Amino acid sequence: MMPQDAAHRVGNALGQALKAAGKSHRELAAILHVHPSRISHWVHGRNMMPAEYISPTEKFLRTNLSTVLAAPPPEYELFIAAPFGGLADEDVPKHQAETEKVVKAVREIVDGVYWPSEAAKTAEHRRFILSDIRTEDNLRILNECPALLYVQFTELIGPSSAYIELGYALGKGKNVVIMVKQGLRVPYMLRNFGTVAANLNFLAHPRPYTDIASAEDAAERIAANGRKLFGLV
C-alpha cells in the first residue's frame, strides 16, 4: 500500500485542525498574510506548507502539526462511502450517528478505516467538511484501499460524492459491500445489483444488502461475517 507523502499528511492534519477549531481557510489566510487559495493547496496536499508558516498556524489553531511528519503515515484497508452532501439538513445528525454505529463495528475487525465525513456531527459542520474534502483526495485514498463499504440509511435529496466513490471502486474491481436500509429509493446503479453483479467478471467481491433493517442490523451482519465479508484475509 502506497504511503501518503508529507504534503498530504500535513494537509490532512491542517484540514482536521481547521475543522476542530471552527476556522475557515480565509481566516487562516488573514493570519498568515497569504491568499486563501494557498491554504486550500496546503490542505489538499498540492503544495507542502512552508516551514515558516507552521508555528503561527499552530498558535492560531492551538494544535501541533510538527508531529505529523514524524508519525508513520496511515494505511487503510476499508473506505466508508456514506452519503453526506446529498442529505437534507435535518437528516445529517441521524445519518451520521447511524453510520458511526456501523463504522464502530467495522473497526472491531478491520485495521485502518477511512470515513471522509467522520468529523461532522451536524449540518452546521457541513460547510467546513465539504470545503476540505474533495472527491479527488478521497479517490486518491480509495485507490490504495482494497475494499469499500457503501452505507445509506436516509433518503437523498441531492447528488452525493458517495456514488462517485462507489462507482470508482466497482470500476477498479475492489471488494465492495453495499448496505442500504430497506425501502429507500436507490439510483439505477444499485437496482437489481445482485443480478447484474453475477454477470460482471471484473467485480471481485460484490455483496449487496438492500434489505438492512437498521444500523444495528448492519453492525450485526458485519460482526457475524468478520473480515471475509469485505474480502480481506
Beta strands, then each sheet from edge to edge (+ up, - down):
strand 1: 78-81
strand 2: 113-114
strand 3: 147-152
strand 4: 175-181
strand 5: 205-212
sheet 1: 2+ 1+ 3+ 4+ 5+
end
